[in-house]
């Protein structure tokens, strides 16, 4: 038995505990409470620190970490085209794997223990297993032309079959029909059917941007123009992207809905009624100019919401406490409230909310006896006196203050450093960045663009 002690223990489901203890027996939490009531064990005292459940990143693209800073100040369609062309032309499987490893290392040093990743290569599954973290690898599928549906779903089935043998108690496979501008109605239906058949979780990028909205609602805009130039028929599909998923029966699968920036009152009701969940990515949404999602309304409707960093190609950093702070500030600014949401609300989204959104709240997300010992400890030394640990975590702390991280009881960060890391990853990222820059200078961005 190991007894982890800290100035503040924040269980999430119960009030913070001053000078608290979390006792861990093997992979599970055995006790959470005051030191006087703790069972016997070996003490690890973090002193002036906050001990939290491990943070949950409800949406990321770890294989794109090498693209940090490569896609700045672009309109959304051009952003996607540059990303897609560069990834295909410059980054091979080994590059993507190293990129995913580096992203996980960065996440661990920010207290993130669980990752909901969407990607096409499948390498993130390997990276998550190697690094000992918890997560879901949502295998993406693409195909905007209905004629592609059969081939696309056959390819998805094959990729999923190839990944399932890598599943562990910590890591599992899911599926992700990418978005309405890359997936036909037929492929949405087929992917939902496959997910139901194989009992797979599903994630979808939805209601993210204005150009997606105009494509779905009006059959117009730059996405529609690009599809037509490829010979793909485009027409209005629904009154909103969320309504489209409802119309197709996809919401019946209770998917993880990524972004939901352009969610109307009716859309929020649809999400809540279907018991689907949402990954809210405030930094990425703002950086790409998409807007601010109606988070306050979603929470009021009872929607399960987690926080996501999105990719380093759209965010540039992986810091869930920063995402929580931005989420709070943006909602207060949007609704002109000085009280809603609270710091405690946002800390819950970064932990238990993310776990619930991923269907993992029975295992992680809060400090409770019997749950998995996914822990994150942040130093309070530079903060000074702390009366409200939730406010300190949201308003004063950053990823740089991470001192200790464990997943299922196994320490992965000690004294602010990784217990185990891949040598030379930072140099590899710099080399990949230089390769991407050379490709761009050579005019690679516009190759094959329609």
C-alpha positions in Angstrom: 0.0 0.0 0.0 1.3 3.4 -1.0 -0.1 6.5 0.7 0.1 9.6 -1.4 -0.2 12.8 0.7 -0.8 16.4 -0.5 -1.8 19.8 0.8 -5.0 19.3 -1.2 -6.6 16.2 -2.4 -9.5 16.9 -4.9 -11.7 13.9 -5.4 -14.1 15.7 -7.8 -17.1 13.8 -6.6 -16.6 15.1 -3.0 -15.3 18.3 -1.5 -11.5 18.9 -1.5 -9.6 17.4 1.4 -7.0 19.5 3.2 -3.9 17.6 4.0 -5.5 14.5 2.4 -4.3 11.0 1.5 -4.9 8.8 -1.5 -3.9 5.2 -0.7 -3.2 3.0 -3.7 -3.1 -0.8 -3.6 -1.8 -2.2 -6.9 -3.7 -0.6 -9.7 -6.6 0.7 -7.7 -7.4 3.4 -5.2 -8.0 1.8 -1.7 -8.7 5.0 0.3 -9.4 8.7 -0.1 -9.7 10.9 3.0 -7.9 12.5 5.9 -4.5 11.3 7.0 -5.8 10.3 10.5 -8.2 7.8 8.9 -5.8 6.4 6.2 -4.7 2.7 6.3 -1.1 1.9 7.0 1.3 2.1 4.1 4.5 3.7 2.7 4.2 7.4 2.5 4.9 9.6 -0.5 4.4 13.2 0.6 4.1 15.8 -2.1 3.8 18.7 0.3 2.4 21.9 -1.2 0.6 20.3 -4.1 -2.8 19.4 -5.5 -3.5 15.8 -6.1 -6.2 15.3 -8.8 -7.5 12.4 -10.8 -5.5 12.0 -14.0 -6.6 14.5 -16.6 -8.6 13.3 -19.6 -8.0 14.6 -23.2 -11.3 13.9 -24.8 -10.1 14.7 -28.3 -6.6 14.8 -29.9 -4.7 13.8 -33.0 -1.4 12.5 -31.6 0.1 11.5 -34.9 0.0 15.2 -36.0 2.2 16.5 -33.2 5.0 17.1 -35.7 2.9 19.6 -37.5 2.9 22.1 -34.6 3.3 25.6 -36.1 3.0 24.4 -39.7 -0.6 25.4 -40.3 -0.9 29.0 -39.1 -3.5 31.6 -40.1 -5.2 29.6 -42.9 -8.8 29.4 -43.8 -10.3 26.1 -42.8 -10.4 24.4 -46.2 -6.8 25.4 -47.0 -5.8 24.3 -43.5 -7.3 20.9 -44.2 -5.8 20.6 -47.7 -2.3 21.5 -46.5 -2.5 19.1 -43.6 -3.8 16.2 -45.7 -1.3 16.7 -48.6 1.7 17.2 -46.2 0.8 14.2 -44.1 0.5 12.0 -47.2 3.7 13.4 -48.9 6.1 13.9 -46.0 5.3 11.7 -43.0 5.6 7.9 -43.2 4.5 5.5 -40.6 7.6 5.8 -38.5 7.3 9.6 -38.6 3.7 9.4 -37.4 4.6 6.9 -34.7 7.3 9.2 -33.3 4.9 12.1 -33.6 2.4 10.2 -31.5 5.0 9.2 -28.9 6.2 12.8 -28.6 2.6 13.9 -28.1 2.0 11.4 -25.4 5.2 12.4 -23.6 4.0 16.0 -23.7 0.6 15.0 -22.4 2.0 13.0 -19.5 4.1 16.0 -18.5 0.9 17.9 -18.4 -0.9 15.4 -16.1 -2.9 13.8 -18.9 -3.5 10.0 -18.3 -6.3 9.3 -20.9 -6.3 10.1 -24.6 -9.3 9.9 -27.0 -7.4 10.0 -30.3 -8.7 10.1 -33.9 -6.4 9.2 -36.7 -6.0 7.2 -39.9 -2.7 5.4 -39.5 -3.4 3.3 -36.4 0.0 4.1 -34.9 -1.4 5.8 -31.9 -2.6 2.4 -30.6 1.1 1.2 -30.5 2.3 4.5 -29.0 -0.4 4.4 -26.2 0.6 0.8 -25.3 4.3 1.6 -25.3 3.8 4.6 -23.0 1.5 2.8 -20.6 -1.3 5.4 -20.9 -5.1 4.9 -21.1 -7.0 5.7 -24.3 -9.2 5.0 -27.3 -7.9 4.9 -30.8 -10.7 6.0 -33.1 -9.9 4.7 -36.5 -10.9 7.2 -39.1 -12.8 6.5 -42.3 -13.3 8.8 -45.3 -15.4 8.8 -48.4 -17.5 11.8 -49.6 -18.7 10.0 -52.7 -21.5 7.4 -52.1 -19.9 5.2 -54.7 -16.9 4.8 -52.3 -19.0 3.5 -49.4 -18.6 -0.2 -49.9 -14.8 0.0 -50.4 -14.4 2.5 -47.5 -16.3 0.3 -45.0 -14.5 -2.8 -46.1 -11.2 -1.0 -45.5 -12.3 0.2 -42.1 -13.4 -3.3 -41.1 -9.9 -4.6 -42.1 -8.1 -1.8 -40.2 -10.2 -2.4 -37.1 -9.5 -6.1 -37.3 -5.8 -5.4 -37.5 -5.9 -3.2 -34.4 -8.1 -5.2 -32.1 -5.3 -7.6 -31.2 -3.5 -4.6 -29.6 -6.4 -3.9 -27.2 -5.5 -4.1 -23.5 -7.4 -3.2 -20.3 -6.0 0.3 -20.8 -6.3 0.8 -24.6 -9.2 0.0 -27.0 -10.3 0.6 -30.6 -13.1 2.8 -31.9 -14.2 4.2 -35.2 -14.6 7.7 -36.6 -16.5 8.7 -39.7 -14.5 11.9 -40.1 -17.0 14.7 -40.9 -19.8 15.7 -43.2 -17.5 17.2 -45.8 -15.5 13.9 -46.0 -18.2 11.3 -45.4 -21.3 10.6 -47.4 -24.7 9.9 -45.8 -24.3 6.2 -46.9 -20.9 5.9 -45.2 -22.2 7.5 -42.0 -25.0 4.9 -41.9 -22.6 2.1 -42.7 -20.0 3.1 -40.1 -22.7 3.4 -37.4 -23.9 -0.1 -38.3 -20.3 -1.5 -38.1 -19.9 0.2 -34.7 -23.0 -1.5 -33.5 -22.0 -4.9 -34.9 -18.6 -4.8 -33.4 -19.5 -3.0 -30.2 -17.1 -0.1 -30.9 -17.3 3.4 -29.6 -17.6 6.1 -32.3 -16.4 9.7 -32.6 -17.3 12.3 -35.2 -16.1 15.8 -36.0 -19.3 17.8 -36.3 -20.8 21.3 -36.3 -17.3 22.7 -36.2 -17.2 25.5 -38.9 -19.3 27.8 -41.1 -18.2 26.1 -44.3 -19.4 22.7 -42.9 -22.7 24.3 -42.0 -23.3 25.8 -45.4 -22.3 22.5 -47.1 -24.9 20.6 -45.1 -27.7 23.1 -45.0 -27.4 24.8 -48.4 -25.1 22.6 -50.5 -22.9 25.6 -51.1 -19.6 27.1 -50.0 -15.9 26.1 -50.6 -16.4 22.5 -49.4 -19.3 22.1 -51.8 -17.3 23.6 -54.6 -14.4 21.3 -54.0 -16.6 18.2 -54.0 -18.3 19.2 -57.2 -15.0 19.7 -58.9 -14.3 16.1 -58.0 -17.5 15.1 -59.8 -19.4 14.4 -56.5 -23.0 15.6 -56.4 -23.8 18.0 -53.6 -27.2 19.1 -52.4 -28.7 20.2 -49.1 -28.7 17.4 -46.6 -30.3 18.7 -43.3 -31.2 21.8 -41.3 -27.9 21.4 -39.4 -24.9 19.0 -39.2 -26.3 17.7 -35.8 -29.7 17.3 -37.5 -28.0 15.3 -40.3 -26.7 12.8 -37.8 -30.1 12.5 -36.2 -31.8 12.1 -39.6 -29.3 9.3 -40.5 -29.8 7.5 -37.2 -26.2 8.0 -36.3 -27.1 9.7 -33.0 -28.7 6.4 -31.9 -25.2 5.1 -31.5 -24.4 7.7 -28.8 -21.3 8.9 -30.5 -18.7 11.3 -29.1 -19.4 14.5 -31.0 -16.3 16.6 -31.5 -16.6 20.4 -31.4 -20.3 21.2 -31.7 -19.5 24.9 -32.1 -22.5 25.6 -34.3 -25.1 23.8 -32.2 -28.5 25.5 -32.0 -31.0 25.1 -29.2 -32.7 22.3 -31.2 -29.3 20.7 -31.7 -28.5 20.7 -28.0 -31.8 19.0 -27.4 -31.0 16.4 -30.0 -27.7 15.7 -28.4 -29.1 15.4 -24.9 -32.1 13.3 -26.0 -29.8 10.8 -27.8 -27.4 10.6 -24.8 -24.5 11.4 -27.1 -21.5 13.1 -25.6 -19.4 16.1 -26.6 -15.7 16.8 -26.8 -15.3 20.6 -26.3 -12.0 22.0 -27.7 -12.0 25.8 -26.8 -8.5 26.6 -27.9 -8.7 25.0 -31.3 -12.1 26.3 -32.0 -11.0 29.8 -31.3 -7.6 29.6 -33.0 -9.2 28.4 -36.2 -11.8 31.2 -36.0 -14.8 28.8 -35.7 -16.3 30.4 -32.6 -17.4 29.5 -29.1 -19.5 26.4 -28.5 -22.7 26.7 -26.3 -21.1 24.8 -23.5 -23.3 26.4 -20.8 -26.4 25.3 -22.6 -25.1 21.8 -23.2 -24.2 21.3 -19.5 -27.7 22.7 -18.5 -29.3 20.1 -20.8 -27.4 17.3 -19.1 -25.0 16.5 -22.0 -21.9 14.7 -21.0 -19.0 17.0 -21.9 -15.2 16.4 -21.8 -12.4 18.8 -22.8 -10.0 18.2 -25.8 -6.8 19.8 -27.0 -7.4 18.8 -30.6 -4.2 18.4 -32.6 -1.0 20.3 -32.2 -1.6 21.4 -35.8 -4.5 23.5 -34.6 -3.7 24.2 -31.0 0.1 24.1 -30.6 0.0 22.9 -27.0 -1.5 20.1 -24.9 -2.5 21.5 -21.5 -5.9 20.4 -20.2 -5.9 22.9 -17.3 -5.4 25.7 -19.9 -8.3 24.3 -21.9 -10.4 24.3 -18.8 -9.5 27.9 -18.0 -10.2 29.0 -21.6 -13.5 27.2 -21.5 -14.5 29.0 -18.4 -13.4 32.4 -19.5 -15.0 32.1 -23.0 -18.4 31.0 -21.5 -18.4 33.8 -18.9 -17.6 36.3 -21.6 -20.2 34.8 -24.0 -23.0 34.8 -21.4 -21.7 37.9 -19.4 -21.7 35.9 -16.2 -19.2 36.2 -13.4 -20.3 33.0 -11.7 -21.1 30.4 -14.4 -19.4 28.1 -15.1 -17.3 27.7 -11.9 -13.8 26.6 -11.6 -15.0 23.4 -10.0 -17.3 22.8 -13.0 -14.4 23.1 -15.4 -12.1 20.9 -13.3 -14.8 18.3 -13.4 -14.9 18.5 -17.2 -11.1 17.9 -17.4 -11.5 14.8 -15.3 -14.8 13.0 -14.6 -16.6 14.8 -17.5 -14.1 13.5 -20.0 -14.2 10.1 -18.5 -18.0 10.1 -18.8 -17.9 11.3 -22.3 -15.7 8.3 -23.2 -17.8 5.8 -21.3 -15.0 5.3 -18.7 -16.4 7.0 -15.6 -16.8 3.7 -13.8 -13.0 3.3 -13.9 -11.5 6.8 -13.9 -12.2 10.5 -13.6 -12.5 10.8 -9.8 -10.7 9.8 -6.7 -12.8 7.0 -5.2 -12.0 3.7 -3.6 -12.2 0.9 -6.1 -11.4 3.1 -9.1 -8.2 2.9 -11.2 -5.3 4.8 -9.7 -4.9 7.4 -12.4 -3.4 10.3 -10.5 -1.9 13.7 -11.4 -0.1 16.0 -8.9 0.6 19.7 -9.5 3.0 21.8 -7.4 1.5 24.8 -5.5 4.9 26.2 -4.6 4.7 29.2 -7.0 1.0 29.9 -6.1 1.3 30.6 -2.4 -1.6 30.4 0.0 -4.5 28.4 -1.6 -8.0 28.7 -0.1 -9.8 27.1 -3.1 -7.9 24.3 -4.8 -10.3 24.1 -7.8 -9.8 27.8 -8.5 -6.0 27.4 -8.0 -6.0 24.5 -10.5 -8.0 26.4 -13.2 -6.7 30.0 -12.8 -3.1 29.6 -11.4 -1.6 26.3 -12.5 -0.2 25.1 -15.9 1.2 21.9 -17.3 4.6 23.0 -16.2 3.7 22.4 -12.6 3.1 18.7 -13.0 5.1 16.7 -10.4 3.8 13.2 -10.5 1.5 11.1 -12.8 0.4 7.5 -12.5 -1.8 5.3 -14.7 -3.4 2.2 -13.0 -1.0 2.7 -10.1 2.1 2.7 -12.3 4.2 5.9 -12.0 4.9 7.5 -15.4 6.1 10.9 -14.2 8.2 11.5 -11.0 9.6 14.8 -9.8 8.4 16.5 -13.0 10.3 14.1 -15.3 9.2 11.1 -17.4 10.0 7.8 -15.8 10.8 6.4 -19.3 11.1 8.2 -22.6 12.2 7.6 -26.2 15.6 9.1 -26.8 16.0 11.7 -29.5 12.3 12.4 -30.0 12.7 16.2 -29.8 15.4 16.1 -32.4 13.1 13.9 -34.6 10.4 16.5 -34.3 12.7 19.3 -35.4 13.9 17.2 -38.4 10.3 16.5 -39.4 9.5 20.2 -39.1 12.3 21.0 -41.4 11.1 18.4 -43.9 7.6 19.9 -43.8 9.0 23.4 -44.4 11.0 22.2 -47.4 7.9 20.5 -48.9 5.9 23.7 -48.5 8.7 25.8 -50.1 8.7 23.4 -53.0 5.1 24.0 -53.7 3.8 20.8 -52.3 0.7 22.3 -50.8 -1.0 22.8 -54.1 -0.2 19.4 -55.7 -3.4 17.6 -56.5 -5.7 20.4 -55.1 -9.1 20.7 -56.6 
